[in-house]
Amino acid sequence: MPDIEEVLVPALLATVRDEGWAPPSTVGAYVVNNHPSFDSRNYGFSRRGMLVGSLDFVEVKGVTGPDGSSHPWVSLREQVSGERAGCAE
């Protein structure tokens, strides 16, 4: 079973947008394409979003869409490798 940071940190860095946040669906697509055997159930979570939301190195925020509904977006917290969303400090 791969270390969760080894799977998700590259996925977040590869999918963040200019403002440093990524939609979870884009991160998930990256993970599936690069780690097809990855399964959140191996880490005790029935859904990938629940797993990501539980991680200390990931920040989750709600973004209001044009229709008024809230959608989660994710970003790396600053303490991971001295980087935040792919920008060196």
C-alpha positions in Angstrom: 0.0 0.0 0.0 1.6 3.3 -1.0 2.2 6.1 1.5 -0.7 8.5 1.2 1.6 11.6 1.0 3.5 10.0 -1.9 0.2 9.7 -3.8 -1.6 12.9 -2.9 1.1 15.5 -2.7 2.2 15.1 -6.4 -1.5 14.9 -7.4 -2.2 18.2 -5.6 0.9 19.9 -7.0 0.1 18.8 -10.5 -3.6 19.9 -10.4 -3.6 23.2 -8.5 -4.8 26.3 -10.3 -3.1 29.7 -10.2 -4.7 30.6 -6.8 -3.2 27.4 -5.2 -6.4 25.3 -5.0 -7.7 22.3 -6.9 -11.1 20.7 -7.3 -11.1 17.3 -5.7 -12.4 15.7 -8.9 -9.3 16.8 -10.8 -7.0 15.5 -8.0 -8.9 12.2 -8.0 -8.6 11.9 -11.8 -4.8 12.4 -11.5 -4.6 9.8 -8.7 -6.6 7.2 -10.7 -4.5 7.8 -13.8 -1.1 7.6 -12.0 -2.0 5.1 -9.3 -4.8 2.9 -10.6 -4.6 0.5 -7.7 -5.1 3.3 -5.1 -8.2 2.7 -3.0 -9.3 4.9 -0.1 -10.8 1.8 1.6 -7.3 0.6 2.2 -6.9 3.6 4.5 -10.2 3.1 6.3 -12.4 5.5 4.3 -15.3 4.6 2.0 -14.8 7.6 -0.2 -11.6 9.5 -1.4 -13.1 12.8 -0.3 -13.4 11.7 3.3 -9.8 10.4 3.3 -8.5 13.7 1.8 -10.5 15.8 4.3 -8.9 13.8 7.2 -5.3 14.6 6.3 -3.3 17.1 8.2 -1.3 18.2 5.2 -4.4 19.1 3.1 -6.6 22.1 3.5 -10.2 22.0 2.4 -12.4 25.0 1.7 -15.9 25.4 0.3 -16.2 27.6 -2.8 -19.6 28.9 -3.8 -20.5 28.2 -7.4 -22.6 30.4 -9.8 -25.7 28.5 -8.8 -25.1 29.3 -5.1 -24.1 25.7 -4.1 -20.9 25.1 -2.2 -18.2 22.8 -3.6 -15.0 21.7 -1.9 -11.6 22.7 -3.1 -8.3 21.4 -1.8 -4.8 22.7 -1.3 -1.5 21.7 0.4 -0.9 23.2 3.8 2.3 25.2 4.1 4.2 22.7 6.2 4.5 20.1 3.5 8.0 20.2 2.0 8.1 24.0 2.6 5.8 24.5 -0.3 2.2 25.6 -0.8 0.5 24.4 -3.9 3.7 24.2 -5.9 5.2 27.6 -5.1 8.5 27.6 -3.2 8.7 29.9 -0.2 
